[in-house]
Amino acid sequence: MIAIDHRDCGAYRLILGKDLQGDAEKKLHATELHRLAKQITTAHPHLAVETLLMSLDGKVETII
């Protein structure tokens, strides 16, 4: 399974009440993607989960 987040997310901005960028933004996305991956593997241990973060220019990086 692939879980993908994107940078400059308006939902995160609304939830946090601030606009994160750079490493702080990546760290927040990584935390949430890891939490999601754990929930998925707990419910479906046979599924592998790949976590990705996409920039607005379409570049995608793997979140480990």
N, C-alpha and C positions, 0 to 999 in steps of 0.2 A: 504494500500500500504506500502511496505517496501522499505526504502532508506538506502543503506549500503555503507559506505566508508571504506577504509582500511588504516592502518598505513604504514609508510615508502613508501608513494606514490611518485613515480617519477614525475608525472605531477605537484604536488604541489611544489616539489623541483625545477622544471624548471621555474614555474611561479614566485616563490618567490626569486629564486637565492640563496637559502640557505636550509639547512636540519634541520627541526624542530624535536624535540623529546620530550617525556614526556608530561607534562601538557600543554606546549605551542603548541605542535602538536595536542593534544586532543581539546584544545580551538579553534584552527583554523578549524578543522573538524566539531566541534559543530556549529560554526558560519555558515559555508557553508551548513550544513545539515538543520539548522533551516531556512535559506534563501530558500532552495529548498522546504522544507515542506510548507512554507508560500505561495510560488508560486503555488504549487499543490493544496492546499486547497482554494486558491483564484479562480483558474480555475475550480476546481471540489469540491465544498463545501461538497458534500456527501461522499467523501473519507476520511478515517482516515489514517494518515501517521505515521508510526513508524520509528524512525531514530536510526541507529546502527553503531557502529565502530568496525571493526574486526582487531585483531592483526595478524601478519604473522604466528603465531602458531595456528590460527584458533579460538581463544577465541573471543567471541563477547560480547560487552557491549552496553547497551541502552544509547543513548544520549537524555537527557531530556531538 
